[in-house]
């Protein structure tokens, strides 16, 4: 394999300062709507990067489940590797790789636990099988065989029957409050357009263009 041979030109279009909203969250929503209309697979998929208590960075893909109170929302098991890393260091990064549009959005900020009420309000909207899966999986913990997980799912299906499935006390949401957001638009000959928003002390945003 000659990896250096894999390249293409980015020709989807440029990005200029006058095209940007003064609020990065509104700008993000605009780009996300365009990604949805373009028919991208999993437009809400985002890479979440954390650093654990040993200083090891790690990444995984999670799904954006909303924008609320000025932050990016996702849900997980509180015993998962990502949750344990956030407990040790709440500073995280998100990345939306919209490759088909020659775009990406990168966010740096602080992850905060959401309230039980907020997590419960979302949990009841999940498909029933996803609710059972949240109860069944001790996310990120070792397991000797998938059959054990499937057996636990069967036990829980019988336990809950047709009744309401409550929110597990070990599962809930995080909200990433951004301090820095960068919008990247691929350009020809690697002359990409990059604009970065930085939160100021008064919660306003400063916008500056970055070299590619």
C-alpha positions as CSV (number, residue, x, y, z in Angstrom):
1,X,0.0,0.0,0.0
2,X,1.3,3.4,-1.0
3,X,-0.7,5.6,1.4
4,X,0.9,8.8,0.1
5,X,-0.9,8.2,-3.2
6,X,-4.3,8.7,-1.6
7,X,-5.2,12.3,-2.1
8,X,-7.8,14.5,-3.7
9,X,-8.6,18.2,-4.2
10,X,-11.2,19.8,-2.0
11,X,-13.5,21.7,-4.3
12,X,-16.8,21.9,-2.4
13,X,-16.5,25.7,-1.9
14,X,-14.8,28.4,0.1
15,X,-15.6,30.0,3.4
16,X,-15.4,33.7,4.1
17,X,-15.8,35.8,7.2
18,X,-19.0,37.5,6.0
19,X,-20.6,34.0,5.6
20,X,-20.2,33.3,9.4
21,X,-22.8,34.0,12.1
22,X,-21.6,36.0,15.1
23,X,-22.6,33.0,17.3
24,X,-20.8,29.7,16.7
25,X,-23.7,27.6,17.9
26,X,-26.0,29.2,15.3
27,X,-23.2,28.7,12.7
28,X,-22.9,25.0,13.8
29,X,-26.7,24.5,13.5
30,X,-26.6,26.0,10.0
31,X,-23.9,23.6,8.9
32,X,-25.5,20.6,10.6
33,X,-28.8,21.4,8.8
34,X,-26.9,21.4,5.5
35,X,-25.2,18.1,6.4
36,X,-28.7,16.6,7.0
37,X,-30.1,18.0,3.8
38,X,-27.0,16.6,1.9
39,X,-28.0,13.1,3.0
40,X,-24.8,12.4,5.0
41,X,-24.8,9.2,6.9
42,X,-24.8,9.9,10.6
43,X,-24.5,13.7,10.4
44,X,-24.7,13.9,14.2
45,X,-21.8,11.5,14.7
46,X,-18.9,13.2,16.5
47,X,-15.5,12.1,17.7
48,X,-15.1,12.6,21.5
49,X,-11.5,12.9,22.7
50,X,-10.7,12.7,26.4
51,X,-7.6,12.3,28.6
52,X,-7.6,9.8,31.4
53,X,-6.1,9.9,34.8
54,X,-2.8,8.5,33.5
55,X,-2.6,11.2,30.9
56,X,-3.5,9.0,27.9
57,X,-5.6,10.6,25.2
58,X,-8.4,8.5,23.7
59,X,-11.1,9.0,21.1
60,X,-14.4,7.3,20.2
61,X,-17.5,8.2,18.2
62,X,-20.7,9.2,20.0
63,X,-23.9,10.8,18.7
64,X,-24.9,14.4,19.4
65,X,-28.3,14.4,21.0
66,X,-28.9,18.1,21.2
67,X,-27.8,21.6,21.8
68,X,-29.0,23.0,25.1
69,X,-27.9,25.7,27.5
70,X,-25.0,26.6,25.2
71,X,-23.6,23.1,25.0
72,X,-23.3,19.9,23.0
73,X,-25.2,17.0,24.5
74,X,-24.4,13.3,24.5
75,X,-25.3,10.3,26.8
76,X,-23.4,7.4,28.2
77,X,-22.9,5.0,31.0
78,X,-21.2,6.7,34.0
79,X,-18.9,3.7,34.4
80,X,-17.6,3.9,30.8
81,X,-14.1,4.8,30.0
82,X,-15.2,8.1,28.6
83,X,-17.1,9.0,31.8
84,X,-14.2,7.9,34.0
85,X,-11.8,10.1,31.9
86,X,-14.2,13.0,32.2
87,X,-14.3,12.6,36.0
88,X,-10.5,12.8,36.0
89,X,-10.3,15.7,33.5
90,X,-13.5,17.3,32.2
91,X,-11.6,19.2,29.4
92,X,-12.6,17.4,26.2
93,X,-12.7,17.9,22.4
94,X,-15.3,17.1,19.8
95,X,-15.0,16.8,16.1
96,X,-17.6,16.5,13.4
97,X,-15.9,15.0,10.2
98,X,-18.3,15.9,7.4
99,X,-15.9,14.6,4.7
100,X,-18.5,14.6,1.9
101,X,-18.9,18.3,2.3
102,X,-15.1,18.9,2.7
103,X,-15.9,20.3,6.2
104,X,-15.2,19.7,9.8
105,X,-16.1,21.4,13.0
106,X,-13.8,21.0,16.1
107,X,-14.9,22.0,19.6
108,X,-12.8,22.3,22.8
109,X,-14.5,22.8,26.1
110,X,-15.6,21.4,29.5
111,X,-17.9,18.4,29.9
112,X,-20.5,18.8,32.7
113,X,-23.0,16.2,33.9
114,X,-26.6,17.0,33.1
115,X,-29.3,16.8,35.7
116,X,-31.2,13.5,36.4
117,X,-34.4,15.2,35.2
118,X,-32.8,16.1,31.8
119,X,-31.4,12.6,31.4
120,X,-34.7,11.0,32.3
121,X,-36.5,13.2,29.8
122,X,-34.3,11.9,27.1
123,X,-34.2,8.3,28.3
124,X,-38.0,7.9,27.8
125,X,-37.7,8.8,24.1
126,X,-35.2,6.0,23.4
127,X,-36.4,2.8,21.7
128,X,-37.3,0.2,24.3
129,X,-34.5,-2.2,23.2
130,X,-32.0,0.7,23.6
131,X,-33.4,1.3,27.1
132,X,-32.8,-2.4,28.0
133,X,-29.3,-2.2,26.5
134,X,-28.4,0.7,28.7
135,X,-29.4,-1.5,31.7
136,X,-27.7,-4.6,30.4
137,X,-24.2,-3.2,29.5
138,X,-21.6,-2.3,32.0
139,X,-19.9,-0.3,29.3
140,X,-16.2,-0.6,28.7
141,X,-15.9,-3.5,31.3
142,X,-14.4,-6.8,30.1
143,X,-16.7,-9.7,29.2
144,X,-15.7,-13.3,28.4
145,X,-18.4,-14.0,25.8
146,X,-21.2,-12.1,24.0
147,X,-23.6,-14.8,25.1
148,X,-23.4,-13.4,28.7
149,X,-24.5,-10.0,27.5
150,X,-27.4,-11.5,25.5
151,X,-28.4,-13.5,28.5
152,X,-28.5,-10.3,30.6
153,X,-30.7,-8.7,28.0
154,X,-33.1,-11.6,28.1
155,X,-33.3,-11.4,31.9
156,X,-34.0,-7.7,31.8
157,X,-36.7,-8.1,29.1
158,X,-38.5,-10.6,31.5
159,X,-37.9,-8.3,34.5
160,X,-39.4,-5.2,32.9
161,X,-42.1,-7.1,30.9
162,X,-44.3,-4.5,29.2
163,X,-43.9,-1.9,32.0
164,X,-42.0,1.4,31.9
165,X,-38.3,1.1,32.1
166,X,-36.8,3.5,34.6
167,X,-33.6,5.6,34.0
168,X,-30.6,3.6,35.4
169,X,-28.8,5.5,38.1
170,X,-25.5,4.7,36.3
171,X,-26.5,6.3,33.0
172,X,-27.1,9.9,31.8
173,X,-26.0,12.9,29.9
174,X,-23.1,15.3,29.5
175,X,-23.1,18.8,28.1
176,X,-19.9,20.1,26.6
177,X,-19.7,23.8,27.1
178,X,-17.4,25.2,24.3
179,X,-14.5,27.6,24.8
180,X,-13.2,27.3,21.3
181,X,-14.9,26.2,18.0
182,X,-13.2,26.0,14.7
183,X,-15.0,25.7,11.3
184,X,-12.8,24.2,8.6
185,X,-13.7,24.2,4.9
186,X,-11.4,22.3,2.5
187,X,-9.8,24.4,-0.2
188,X,-7.9,23.6,-3.5
189,X,-4.2,23.0,-3.3
190,X,-4.5,22.5,0.5
191,X,-5.3,26.2,0.9
192,X,-8.1,25.5,3.4
193,X,-10.3,28.1,5.0
194,X,-10.3,28.0,8.8
195,X,-12.2,30.3,11.2
196,X,-11.9,30.0,15.0
197,X,-14.3,31.3,17.6
198,X,-12.9,31.9,21.1
199,X,-15.1,32.6,24.1
200,X,-14.2,35.9,25.9
201,X,-14.5,36.7,29.6
202,X,-17.9,38.4,29.0
203,X,-19.1,35.3,27.1
204,X,-18.9,37.0,23.7
205,X,-17.0,35.4,20.9
206,X,-13.9,36.6,19.1
207,X,-13.5,35.3,15.5
208,X,-10.2,35.0,13.7
209,X,-9.1,33.4,10.5
210,X,-6.3,30.8,10.7
211,X,-3.8,29.9,8.1
212,X,-4.3,26.4,6.7
